[in-house]
Amino acid sequence: MHVKAENEKGKGGATVAGEGDIVDWKRMFNIAETVGGIEWHVVEREDCRQGSNLMEACAECFENLKKTGKV
């Protein structure tokens, strides 16, 4: 399953995993695991926010996923 977070409904714009206003992350994880049988979640960072580096972007993803209970 491939999920891509976006901001501003209908306007696109990739964002950090665990953020955005289109994906309900907790609900998506619950359905993926209980209905879809998903056991592993892999985060792919395609780019960084302006002014941040790759490690900072990864840290943002990690902190957001901790809020969903996945880390």
mmCIF file of the N, C-alpha and C atoms, coordinates in Angstrom:
data_MODEL
# 
_entry.id   MODEL 
# 
loop_
_atom_site.group_PDB 
_atom_site.id 
_atom_site.type_symbol 
_atom_site.label_atom_id 
_atom_site.label_alt_id 
_atom_site.label_comp_id 
_atom_site.label_asym_id 
_atom_site.label_entity_id 
_atom_site.label_seq_id 
_atom_site.pdbx_PDB_ins_code 
_atom_site.Cartn_x 
_atom_site.Cartn_y 
_atom_site.Cartn_z 
_atom_site.occupancy 
_atom_site.B_iso_or_equiv 
_atom_site.pdbx_formal_charge 
_atom_site.auth_seq_id 
_atom_site.auth_comp_id 
_atom_site.auth_asym_id 
_atom_site.auth_atom_id 
_atom_site.pdbx_PDB_model_num 
ATOM 1   N N  . MET A 1 1  ? 0.847  -1.164 0.000  1.00 0.00 ? 1  MET A N  1 
ATOM 2   C CA . MET A 1 1  ? 0.000  0.000  0.000  1.00 0.00 ? 1  MET A CA 1 
ATOM 3   C C  . MET A 1 1  ? 0.895  1.230  0.000  1.00 0.00 ? 1  MET A C  1 
ATOM 4   N N  . HIS A 1 2  ? 0.604  2.171  -0.858 1.00 0.00 ? 2  HIS A N  1 
ATOM 5   C CA . HIS A 1 2  ? 1.397  3.396  -0.948 1.00 0.00 ? 2  HIS A CA 1 
ATOM 6   C C  . HIS A 1 2  ? 0.484  4.567  -0.596 1.00 0.00 ? 2  HIS A C  1 
ATOM 7   N N  . VAL A 1 3  ? 0.855  5.329  0.429  1.00 0.00 ? 3  VAL A N  1 
ATOM 8   C CA . VAL A 1 3  ? 0.081  6.491  0.858  1.00 0.00 ? 3  VAL A CA 1 
ATOM 9   C C  . VAL A 1 3  ? 0.973  7.708  0.749  1.00 0.00 ? 3  VAL A C  1 
ATOM 10  N N  . LYS A 1 4  ? 0.445  8.770  0.169  1.00 0.00 ? 4  LYS A N  1 
ATOM 11  C CA . LYS A 1 4  ? 1.208  10.000 0.033  1.00 0.00 ? 4  LYS A CA 1 
ATOM 12  C C  . LYS A 1 4  ? 0.425  11.120 0.701  1.00 0.00 ? 4  LYS A C  1 
ATOM 13  N N  . ALA A 1 5  ? 1.031  11.748 1.689  1.00 0.00 ? 5  ALA A N  1 
ATOM 14  C CA . ALA A 1 5  ? 0.383  12.847 2.408  1.00 0.00 ? 5  ALA A CA 1 
ATOM 15  C C  . ALA A 1 5  ? 0.384  14.101 1.553  1.00 0.00 ? 5  ALA A C  1 
ATOM 16  N N  . GLU A 1 6  ? -0.690 14.862 1.657  1.00 0.00 ? 6  GLU A N  1 
ATOM 17  C CA . GLU A 1 6  ? -0.773 16.141 0.956  1.00 0.00 ? 6  GLU A CA 1 
ATOM 18  C C  . GLU A 1 6  ? -1.421 17.172 1.854  1.00 0.00 ? 6  GLU A C  1 
ATOM 19  N N  . ASN A 1 7  ? -1.175 18.423 1.548  1.00 0.00 ? 7  ASN A N  1 
ATOM 20  C CA . ASN A 1 7  ? -1.795 19.538 2.255  1.00 0.00 ? 7  ASN A CA 1 
ATOM 21  C C  . ASN A 1 7  ? -2.870 20.169 1.389  1.00 0.00 ? 7  ASN A C  1 
ATOM 22  N N  . GLU A 1 8  ? -3.728 20.932 2.005  1.00 0.00 ? 8  GLU A N  1 
ATOM 23  C CA . GLU A 1 8  ? -4.753 21.720 1.331  1.00 0.00 ? 8  GLU A CA 1 
ATOM 24  C C  . GLU A 1 8  ? -5.555 20.893 0.348  1.00 0.00 ? 8  GLU A C  1 
ATOM 25  N N  . LYS A 1 9  ? -6.645 20.351 0.825  1.00 0.00 ? 9  LYS A N  1 
ATOM 26  C CA . LYS A 1 9  ? -7.499 19.499 0.007  1.00 0.00 ? 9  LYS A CA 1 
ATOM 27  C C  . LYS A 1 9  ? -7.702 20.081 -1.388 1.00 0.00 ? 9  LYS A C  1 
ATOM 28  N N  . GLY A 1 10 ? -7.431 19.243 -2.378 1.00 0.00 ? 10 GLY A N  1 
ATOM 29  C CA . GLY A 1 10 ? -7.624 19.632 -3.768 1.00 0.00 ? 10 GLY A CA 1 
ATOM 30  C C  . GLY A 1 10 ? -6.491 20.416 -4.380 1.00 0.00 ? 10 GLY A C  1 
ATOM 31  N N  . LYS A 1 11 ? -5.493 20.819 -3.586 1.00 0.00 ? 11 LYS A N  1 
ATOM 32  C CA . LYS A 1 11 ? -4.398 21.627 -4.116 1.00 0.00 ? 11 LYS A CA 1 
ATOM 33  C C  . LYS A 1 11 ? -3.099 20.853 -4.230 1.00 0.00 ? 11 LYS A C  1 
ATOM 34  N N  . GLY A 1 12 ? -3.051 19.643 -3.685 1.00 0.00 ? 12 GLY A N  1 
ATOM 35  C CA . GLY A 1 12 ? -1.813 18.858 -3.749 1.00 0.00 ? 12 GLY A CA 1 
ATOM 36  C C  . GLY A 1 12 ? -0.762 19.414 -2.819 1.00 0.00 ? 12 GLY A C  1 
ATOM 37  N N  . GLY A 1 13 ? 0.478  19.098 -3.077 1.00 0.00 ? 13 GLY A N  1 
ATOM 38  C CA . GLY A 1 13 ? 1.580  19.573 -2.245 1.00 0.00 ? 13 GLY A CA 1 
ATOM 39  C C  . GLY A 1 13 ? 1.976  18.546 -1.214 1.00 0.00 ? 13 GLY A C  1 
ATOM 40  N N  . ALA A 1 14 ? 3.002  17.762 -1.513 1.00 0.00 ? 14 ALA A N  1 
ATOM 41  C CA . ALA A 1 14 ? 3.446  16.707 -0.603 1.00 0.00 ? 14 ALA A CA 1 
ATOM 42  C C  . ALA A 1 14 ? 3.881  17.294 0.725  1.00 0.00 ? 14 ALA A C  1 
ATOM 43  N N  . THR A 1 15 ? 3.724  16.526 1.782  1.00 0.00 ? 15 THR A N  1 
ATOM 44  C CA . THR A 1 15 ? 4.101  16.960 3.119  1.00 0.00 ? 15 THR A CA 1 
ATOM 45  C C  . THR A 1 15 ? 4.778  15.812 3.850  1.00 0.00 ? 15 THR A C  1 
ATOM 46  N N  . VAL A 1 16 ? 5.064  16.003 5.118  1.00 0.00 ? 16 VAL A N  1 
ATOM 47  C CA . VAL A 1 16 ? 5.751  15.022 5.945  1.00 0.00 ? 16 VAL A CA 1 
ATOM 48  C C  . VAL A 1 16 ? 4.770  13.945 6.402  1.00 0.00 ? 16 VAL A C  1 
ATOM 49  N N  . ALA A 1 17 ? 5.226  12.707 6.454  1.00 0.00 ? 17 ALA A N  1 
ATOM 50  C CA . ALA A 1 17 ? 4.383  11.611 6.949  1.00 0.00 ? 17 ALA A CA 1 
ATOM 51  C C  . ALA A 1 17 ? 3.828  11.971 8.321  1.00 0.00 ? 17 ALA A C  1 
ATOM 52  N N  . GLY A 1 18 ? 2.537  11.725 8.500  1.00 0.00 ? 18 GLY A N  1 
ATOM 53  C CA . GLY A 1 18 ? 1.878  12.032 9.760  1.00 0.00 ? 18 GLY A CA 1 
ATOM 54  C C  . GLY A 1 18 ? 1.241  13.404 9.794  1.00 0.00 ? 18 GLY A C  1 
ATOM 55  N N  . GLU A 1 19 ? 1.442  14.193 8.741  1.00 0.00 ? 19 GLU A N  1 
ATOM 56  C CA . GLU A 1 19 ? 0.857  15.530 8.655  1.00 0.00 ? 19 GLU A CA 1 
ATOM 57  C C  . GLU A 1 19 ? -0.068 15.600 7.446  1.00 0.00 ? 19 GLU A C  1 
ATOM 58  N N  . GLY A 1 20 ? -0.594 16.774 7.214  1.00 0.00 ? 20 GLY A N  1 
ATOM 59  C CA . GLY A 1 20 ? -1.474 16.988 6.078  1.00 0.00 ? 20 GLY A CA 1 
ATOM 60  C C  . GLY A 1 20 ? -2.930 16.942 6.496  1.00 0.00 ? 20 GLY A C  1 
ATOM 61  N N  . ASP A 1 21 ? -3.798 17.402 5.619  1.00 0.00 ? 21 ASP A N  1 
ATOM 62  C CA . ASP A 1 21 ? -5.212 17.458 5.961  1.00 0.00 ? 21 ASP A CA 1 
ATOM 63  C C  . ASP A 1 21 ? -6.061 16.504 5.133  1.00 0.00 ? 21 ASP A C  1 
ATOM 64  N N  . ILE A 1 22 ? -5.427 15.608 4.388  1.00 0.00 ? 22 ILE A N  1 
ATOM 65  C CA . ILE A 1 22 ? -6.180 14.655 3.587  1.00 0.00 ? 22 ILE A CA 1 
ATOM 66  C C  . ILE A 1 22 ? -6.192 13.275 4.232  1.00 0.00 ? 22 ILE A C  1 
ATOM 67  N N  . VAL A 1 23 ? -5.065 12.821 4.752  1.00 0.00 ? 23 VAL A N  1 
ATOM 68  C CA . VAL A 1 23 ? -4.965 11.478 5.324  1.00 0.00 ? 23 VAL A CA 1 
ATOM 69  C C  . VAL A 1 23 ? -5.254 11.521 6.824  1.00 0.00 ? 23 VAL A C  1 
ATOM 70  N N  . ASP A 1 24 ? -6.226 10.729 7.268  1.00 0.00 ? 24 ASP A N  1 
ATOM 71  C CA . ASP A 1 24 ? -6.462 10.509 8.695  1.00 0.00 ? 24 ASP A CA 1 
ATOM 72  C C  . ASP A 1 24 ? -5.534 9.358  9.078  1.00 0.00 ? 24 ASP A C  1 
ATOM 73  N N  . TRP A 1 25 ? -4.348 9.682  9.555  1.00 0.00 ? 25 TRP A N  1 
ATOM 74  C CA . TRP A 1 25 ? -3.284 8.697  9.731  1.00 0.00 ? 25 TRP A CA 1 
ATOM 75  C C  . TRP A 1 25 ? -3.662 7.562  10.665 1.00 0.00 ? 25 TRP A C  1 
ATOM 76  N N  . LYS A 1 26 ? -4.226 7.873  11.825 1.00 0.00 ? 26 LYS A N  1 
ATOM 77  C CA . LYS A 1 26 ? -4.580 6.811  12.772 1.00 0.00 ? 26 LYS A CA 1 
ATOM 78  C C  . LYS A 1 26 ? -5.610 5.868  12.160 1.00 0.00 ? 26 LYS A C  1 
ATOM 79  N N  . ARG A 1 27 ? -6.607 6.421  11.496 1.00 0.00 ? 27 ARG A N  1 
ATOM 80  C CA . ARG A 1 27 ? -7.642 5.591  10.863 1.00 0.00 ? 27 ARG A CA 1 
ATOM 81  C C  . ARG A 1 27 ? -7.053 4.760  9.727  1.00 0.00 ? 27 ARG A C  1 
ATOM 82  N N  . MET A 1 28 ? -6.207 5.385  8.912  1.00 0.00 ? 28 MET A N  1 
ATOM 83  C CA . MET A 1 28 ? -5.587 4.682  7.792  1.00 0.00 ? 28 MET A CA 1 
ATOM 84  C C  . MET A 1 28 ? -4.747 3.500  8.282  1.00 0.00 ? 28 MET A C  1 
ATOM 85  N N  . PHE A 1 29 ? -3.937 3.713  9.332  1.00 0.00 ? 29 PHE A N  1 
ATOM 86  C CA . PHE A 1 29 ? -3.134 2.630  9.882  1.00 0.00 ? 29 PHE A CA 1 
ATOM 87  C C  . PHE A 1 29 ? -4.018 1.516  10.430 1.00 0.00 ? 29 PHE A C  1 
ATOM 88  N N  . ASN A 1 30 ? -5.080 1.879  11.138 1.00 0.00 ? 30 ASN A N  1 
ATOM 89  C CA . ASN A 1 30 ? -5.979 0.886  11.710 1.00 0.00 ? 30 ASN A CA 1 
ATOM 90  C C  . ASN A 1 30 ? -6.620 0.017  10.618 1.00 0.00 ? 30 ASN A C  1 
ATOM 91  N N  . ILE A 1 31 ? -7.128 0.641  9.576  1.00 0.00 ? 31 ILE A N  1 
ATOM 92  C CA . ILE A 1 31 ? -7.762 -0.111 8.481  1.00 0.00 ? 31 ILE A CA 1 
ATOM 93  C C  . ILE A 1 31 ? -6.729 -0.964 7.751  1.00 0.00 ? 31 ILE A C  1 
ATOM 94  N N  . ALA A 1 32 ? -5.563 -0.397 7.484  1.00 0.00 ? 32 ALA A N  1 
ATOM 95  C CA . ALA A 1 32 ? -4.510 -1.140 6.778  1.00 0.00 ? 32 ALA A CA 1 
ATOM 96  C C  . ALA A 1 32 ? -4.120 -2.397 7.552  1.00 0.00 ? 32 ALA A C  1 
ATOM 97  N N  . GLU A 1 33 ? -4.058 -2.293 8.862  1.00 0.00 ? 33 GLU A N  1 
ATOM 98  C CA . GLU A 1 33 ? -3.638 -3.423 9.686  1.00 0.00 ? 33 GLU A CA 1 
ATOM 99  C C  . GLU A 1 33 ? -4.760 -4.429 9.922  1.00 0.00 ? 33 GLU A C  1 
ATOM 100 N N  . THR A 1 34 ? -5.955 -3.953 10.224 1.00 0.00 ? 34 THR A N  1 
ATOM 101 C CA . THR A 1 34 ? -7.043 -4.875 10.584 1.00 0.00 ? 34 THR A CA 1 
ATOM 102 C C  . THR A 1 34 ? -7.741 -5.471 9.371  1.00 0.00 ? 34 THR A C  1 
ATOM 103 N N  . VAL A 1 35 ? -7.915 -4.690 8.323  1.00 0.00 ? 35 VAL A N  1 
ATOM 104 C CA . VAL A 1 35 ? -8.599 -5.184 7.120  1.00 0.00 ? 35 VAL A CA 1 
ATOM 105 C C  . VAL A 1 35 ? -7.594 -5.675 6.084  1.00 0.00 ? 35 VAL A C  1 
ATOM 106 N N  . GLY A 1 36 ? -6.537 -4.905 5.894  1.00 0.00 ? 36 GLY A N  1 
ATOM 107 C CA . GLY A 1 36 ? -5.567 -5.222 4.849  1.00 0.00 ? 36 GLY A CA 1 
ATOM 108 C C  . GLY A 1 36 ? -4.453 -6.166 5.250  1.00 0.00 ? 36 GLY A C  1 
ATOM 109 N N  . GLY A 1 37 ? -4.291 -6.409 6.540  1.00 0.00 ? 37 GLY A N  1 
ATOM 110 C CA . GLY A 1 37 ? -3.242 -7.316 6.990  1.00 0.00 ? 37 GLY A CA 1 
ATOM 111 C C  . GLY A 1 37 ? -1.842 -6.737 6.928  1.00 0.00 ? 37 GLY A C  1 
ATOM 112 N N  . ILE A 1 38 ? -1.718 -5.417 6.808  1.00 0.00 ? 38 ILE A N  1 
ATOM 113 C CA . ILE A 1 38 ? -0.404 -4.764 6.747  1.00 0.00 ? 38 ILE A CA 1 
ATOM 114 C C  . ILE A 1 38 ? 0.309  -4.960 8.084  1.00 0.00 ? 38 ILE A C  1 
ATOM 115 N N  . GLU A 1 39 ? 1.571  -5.372 8.030  1.00 0.00 ? 39 GLU A N  1 
ATOM 116 C CA . GLU A 1 39 ? 2.357  -5.584 9.238  1.00 0.00 ? 39 GLU A CA 1 
ATOM 117 C C  . GLU A 1 39 ? 3.511  -4.598 9.376  1.00 0.00 ? 39 GLU A C  1 
ATOM 118 N N  . TRP A 1 40 ? 3.980  -4.045 8.265  1.00 0.00 ? 40 TRP A N  1 
ATOM 119 C CA . TRP A 1 40 ? 5.126  -3.139 8.273  1.00 0.00 ? 40 TRP A CA 1 
ATOM 120 C C  . TRP A 1 40 ? 4.735  -1.822 7.607  1.00 0.00 ? 40 TRP A C  1 
ATOM 121 N N  . HIS A 1 41 ? 5.302  -0.736 8.106  1.00 0.00 ? 41 HIS A N  1 
ATOM 122 C CA . HIS A 1 41 ? 5.098  0.580  7.507  1.00 0.00 ? 41 HIS A CA 1 
ATOM 123 C C  . HIS A 1 41 ? 6.472  1.144  7.168  1.00 0.00 ? 41 HIS A C  1 
ATOM 124 N N  . VAL A 1 42 ? 6.655  1.574  5.944  1.00 0.00 ? 42 VAL A N  1 
ATOM 125 C CA . VAL A 1 42 ? 7.921  2.134  5.482  1.00 0.00 ? 42 VAL A CA 1 
ATOM 126 C C  . VAL A 1 42 ? 7.667  3.576  5.072  1.00 0.00 ? 42 VAL A C  1 
ATOM 127 N N  . VAL A 1 43 ? 8.499  4.485  5.539  1.00 0.00 ? 43 VAL A N  1 
ATOM 128 C CA . VAL A 1 43 ? 8.358  5.900  5.206  1.00 0.00 ? 43 VAL A CA 1 
ATOM 129 C C  . VAL A 1 43 ? 9.402  6.268  4.168  1.00 0.00 ? 43 VAL A C  1 
ATOM 130 N N  . GLU A 1 44 ? 8.944  6.874  3.085  1.00 0.00 ? 44 GLU A N  1 
ATOM 131 C CA . GLU A 1 44 ? 9.828  7.353  2.018  1.00 0.00 ? 44 GLU A CA 1 
ATOM 132 C C  . GLU A 1 44 ? 9.781  8.876  2.026  1.00 0.00 ? 44 GLU A C  1 
ATOM 133 N N  . ARG A 1 45 ? 10.924 9.505  2.148  1.00 0.00 ? 45 ARG A N  1 
ATOM 134 C CA . ARG A 1 45 ? 10.994 10.973 2.076  1.00 0.00 ? 45 ARG A CA 1 
ATOM 135 C C  . ARG A 1 45 ? 11.529 11.352 0.715  1.00 0.00 ? 45 ARG A C  1 
ATOM 136 N N  . GLU A 1 46 ? 10.716 11.995 -0.088 1.00 0.00 ? 46 GLU A N  1 
ATOM 137 C CA . GLU A 1 46 ? 11.146 12.382 -1.431 1.00 0.00 ? 46 GLU A CA 1 
ATOM 138 C C  . GLU A 1 46 ? 11.877 13.711 -1.452 1.00 0.00 ? 46 GLU A C  1 
ATOM 139 N N  . ASP A 1 47 ? 11.525 14.584 -0.537 1.00 0.00 ? 47 ASP A N  1 
ATOM 140 C CA . ASP A 1 47 ? 12.169 15.892 -0.494 1.00 0.00 ? 47 ASP A CA 1 
ATOM 141 C C  . ASP A 1 47 ? 12.113 16.413 0.935  1.00 0.00 ? 47 ASP A C  1 
ATOM 142 N N  . CYS A 1 48 ? 12.701 17.561 1.153  1.00 0.00 ? 48 CYS A N  1 
ATOM 143 C CA . CYS A 1 48 ? 12.740 18.162 2.486  1.00 0.00 ? 48 CYS A CA 1 
ATOM 144 C C  . CYS A 1 48 ? 12.012 19.500 2.452  1.00 0.00 ? 48 CYS A C  1 
ATOM 145 N N  . ARG A 1 49 ? 11.578 19.918 3.609  1.00 0.00 ? 49 ARG A N  1 
ATOM 146 C CA . ARG A 1 49 ? 11.005 21.258 3.694  1.00 0.00 ? 49 ARG A CA 1 
ATOM 147 C C  . ARG A 1 49 ? 12.123 22.264 3.423  1.00 0.00 ? 49 ARG A C  1 
ATOM 148 N N  . GLN A 1 50 ? 11.747 23.395 2.909  1.00 0.00 ? 50 GLN A N  1 
ATOM 149 C CA . GLN A 1 50 ? 12.750 24.421 2.625  1.00 0.00 ? 50 GLN A CA 1 
ATOM 150 C C  . GLN A 1 50 ? 13.505 24.760 3.902  1.00 0.00 ? 50 GLN A C  1 
ATOM 151 N N  . GLY A 1 51 ? 14.809 24.740 3.840  1.00 0.00 ? 51 GLY A N  1 
ATOM 152 C CA . GLY A 1 51 ? 15.645 25.086 4.974  1.00 0.00 ? 51 GLY A CA 1 
ATOM 153 C C  . GLY A 1 51 ? 16.013 23.917 5.875  1.00 0.00 ? 51 GLY A C  1 
ATOM 154 N N  . SER A 1 52 ? 15.485 22.712 5.581  1.00 0.00 ? 52 SER A N  1 
ATOM 155 C CA . SER A 1 52 ? 15.845 21.559 6.406  1.00 0.00 ? 52 SER A CA 1 
ATOM 156 C C  . SER A 1 52 ? 16.666 20.585 5.571  1.00 0.00 ? 52 SER A C  1 
ATOM 157 N N  . ASN A 1 53 ? 17.353 19.683 6.254  1.00 0.00 ? 53 ASN A N  1 
ATOM 158 C CA . ASN A 1 53 ? 18.125 18.678 5.540  1.00 0.00 ? 53 ASN A CA 1 
ATOM 159 C C  . ASN A 1 53 ? 17.420 17.330 5.664  1.00 0.00 ? 53 ASN A C  1 
ATOM 160 N N  . LEU A 1 54 ? 17.951 16.320 5.023  1.00 0.00 ? 54 LEU A N  1 
ATOM 161 C CA . LEU A 1 54 ? 17.314 15.012 4.994  1.00 0.00 ? 54 LEU A CA 1 
ATOM 162 C C  . LEU A 1 54 ? 17.133 14.423 6.388  1.00 0.00 ? 54 LEU A C  1 
ATOM 163 N N  . MET A 1 55 ? 18.132 14.547 7.249  1.00 0.00 ? 55 MET A N  1 
ATOM 164 C CA . MET A 1 55 ? 18.026 13.988 8.596  1.00 0.00 ? 55 MET A CA 1 
ATOM 165 C C  . MET A 1 55 ? 16.950 14.704 9.403  1.00 0.00 ? 55 MET A C  1 
ATOM 166 N N  . GLU A 1 56 ? 16.827 16.012 9.228  1.00 0.00 ? 56 GLU A N  1 
ATOM 167 C CA . GLU A 1 56 ? 15.757 16.747 9.917  1.00 0.00 ? 56 GLU A CA 1 
ATOM 168 C C  . GLU A 1 56 ? 14.391 16.301 9.412  1.00 0.00 ? 56 GLU A C  1 
ATOM 169 N N  . ALA A 1 57 ? 14.279 16.076 8.108  1.00 0.00 ? 57 ALA A N  1 
ATOM 170 C CA . ALA A 1 57 ? 13.013 15.622 7.527  1.00 0.00 ? 57 ALA A CA 1 
ATOM 171 C C  . ALA A 1 57 ? 12.647 14.238 8.063  1.00 0.00 ? 57 ALA A C  1 
ATOM 172 N N  . CYS A 1 58 ? 13.630 13.360 8.184  1.00 0.00 ? 58 CYS A N  1 
ATOM 173 C CA . CYS A 1 58 ? 13.385 12.023 8.736  1.00 0.00 ? 58 CYS A CA 1 
ATOM 174 C C  . CYS A 1 58 ? 12.955 12.126 10.194 1.00 0.00 ? 58 CYS A C  1 
ATOM 175 N N  . ALA A 1 59 ? 13.577 13.023 10.949 1.00 0.00 ? 59 ALA A N  1 
ATOM 176 C CA . ALA A 1 59 ? 13.218 13.214 12.355 1.00 0.00 ? 59 ALA A CA 1 
ATOM 177 C C  . ALA A 1 59 ? 11.780 13.704 12.480 1.00 0.00 ? 59 ALA A C  1 
ATOM 178 N N  . GLU A 1 60 ? 11.338 14.591 11.557 1.00 0.00 ? 60 GLU A N  1 
ATOM 179 C CA . GLU A 1 60 ? 9.949  15.055 11.562 1.00 0.00 ? 60 GLU A CA 1 
ATOM 180 C C  . GLU A 1 60 ? 8.987  13.893 11.338 1.00 0.00 ? 60 GLU A C  1 
ATOM 181 N N  . CYS A 1 61 ? 9.293  13.050 10.364 1.00 0.00 ? 61 CYS A N  1 
ATOM 182 C CA . CYS A 1 61 ? 8.458  11.878 10.091 1.00 0.00 ? 61 CYS A CA 1 
ATOM 183 C C  . CYS A 1 61 ? 8.387  10.982 11.323 1.00 0.00 ? 61 CYS A C  1 
ATOM 184 N N  . PHE A 1 62 ? 9.526  10.730 11.937 1.00 0.00 ? 62 PHE A N  1 
ATOM 185 C CA . PHE A 1 62 ? 9.599  9.856  13.108 1.00 0.00 ? 62 PHE A CA 1 
ATOM 186 C C  . PHE A 1 62 ? 8.743  10.402 14.249 1.00 0.00 ? 62 PHE A C  1 
ATOM 187 N N  . GLU A 1 63 ? 8.868  11.689 14.536 1.00 0.00 ? 63 GLU A N  1 
ATOM 188 C CA . GLU A 1 63 ? 8.101  12.303 15.621 1.00 0.00 ? 63 GLU A CA 1 
ATOM 189 C C  . GLU A 1 63 ? 6.601  12.253 15.326 1.00 0.00 ? 63 GLU A C  1 
ATOM 190 N N  . ASN A 1 64 ? 6.212  12.489 14.087 1.00 0.00 ? 64 ASN A N  1 
ATOM 191 C CA . ASN A 1 64 ? 4.789  12.429 13.723 1.00 0.00 ? 64 ASN A CA 1 
ATOM 192 C C  . ASN A 1 64 ? 4.247  11.019 13.852 1.00 0.00 ? 64 ASN A C  1 
ATOM 193 N N  . LEU A 1 65 ? 5.016  10.032 13.455 1.00 0.00 ? 65 LEU A N  1 
ATOM 194 C CA . LEU A 1 65 ? 4.550  8.646  13.540 1.00 0.00 ? 65 LEU A CA 1 
ATOM 195 C C  . LEU A 1 65 ? 4.487  8.185  14.996 1.00 0.00 ? 65 LEU A C  1 
ATOM 196 N N  . LYS A 1 66 ? 5.315  8.755  15.869 1.00 0.00 ? 66 LYS A N  1 
ATOM 197 C CA . LYS A 1 66 ? 5.205  8.444  17.297 1.00 0.00 ? 66 LYS A CA 1 
ATOM 198 C C  . LYS A 1 66 ? 3.830  8.882  17.814 1.00 0.00 ? 66 LYS A C  1 
ATOM 199 N N  . LYS A 1 67 ? 3.312  9.999  17.306 1.00 0.00 ? 67 LYS A N  1 
ATOM 200 C CA . LYS A 1 67 ? 1.997  10.501 17.730 1.00 0.00 ? 67 LYS A CA 1 
ATOM 201 C C  . LYS A 1 67 ? 0.877  9.554  17.316 1.00 0.00 ? 67 LYS A C  1 
ATOM 202 N N  . THR A 1 68 ? 1.087  8.794  16.260 1.00 0.00 ? 68 THR A N  1 
ATOM 203 C CA . THR A 1 68 ? 0.054  7.841  15.798 1.00 0.00 ? 68 THR A CA 1 
ATOM 204 C C  . THR A 1 68 ? 0.188  6.495  16.498 1.00 0.00 ? 68 THR A C  1 
ATOM 205 N N  . GLY A 1 69 ? 1.250  6.333  17.297 1.00 0.00 ? 69 GLY A N  1 
ATOM 206 C CA . GLY A 1 69 ? 1.462  5.076  17.992 1.00 0.00 ? 69 GLY A CA 1 
ATOM 207 C C  . GLY A 1 69 ? 2.175  4.018  17.167 1.00 0.00 ? 69 GLY A C  1 
ATOM 208 N N  . LYS A 1 70 ? 2.754  4.405  16.040 1.00 0.00 ? 70 LYS A N  1 
ATOM 209 C CA . LYS A 1 70 ? 3.433  3.462  15.156 1.00 0.00 ? 70 LYS A CA 1 
ATOM 210 C C  . LYS A 1 70 ? 4.908  3.324  15.466 1.00 0.00 ? 70 LYS A C  1 
ATOM 211 N N  . VAL A 1 71 ? 5.447  4.124  16.352 1.00 0.00 ? 71 VAL A N  1 
ATOM 212 C CA . VAL A 1 71 ? 6.864  4.056  16.725 1.00 0.00 ? 71 VAL A CA 1 
ATOM 213 C C  . VAL A 1 71 ? 6.943  3.906  18.229 1.00 0.00 ? 71 VAL A C  1 
# 
